[in-house]
């Protein structure tokens, strides 16, 4: 589950942060994120905890080297953006 959670966190961050000069693809990116959110709505608590841990690891890894501010923001608030009010940043409230 750890590898899947990390892959999903990175994929969503990439879709959110990648500059796309082609408007057609931007619409597809939004649809892809909406579909992912629909599937994640059914995630178990265990799966959500795995995603939160993966988002936190991605945030910490991004801080090393030359951090990209847009990725730091996405990783820092991944769970809150995906699951809403039950989360503050990547912590359950």
Phi, psi and omega in degrees: 000328181300313182295319179295319179297316180296318179299317181293317179301314181293322180296315179295317178299317180298315179297319180292326190257342185288127177288133181228107181288348182263111182302327179303315182290328178299318178296320178295322178298316179298316179297320179297316178297321178296319178294317178300316179299322178297314178295319182291338178301336180261011181294143176284167176300321179297318178294320178296320177296322177295319178294318179298317179295320179295319179296320179294319177297318179297319178299313181295320178295321181294334180290338178281158178068229179251096183293144175261116185306320182293325178287321177304316180297315180296312181295323183293333185238020187306307184293319179298319179291323183278326188240356172080216192299339180288352184231143170240114188060243179247023180241138177288136179254000000 
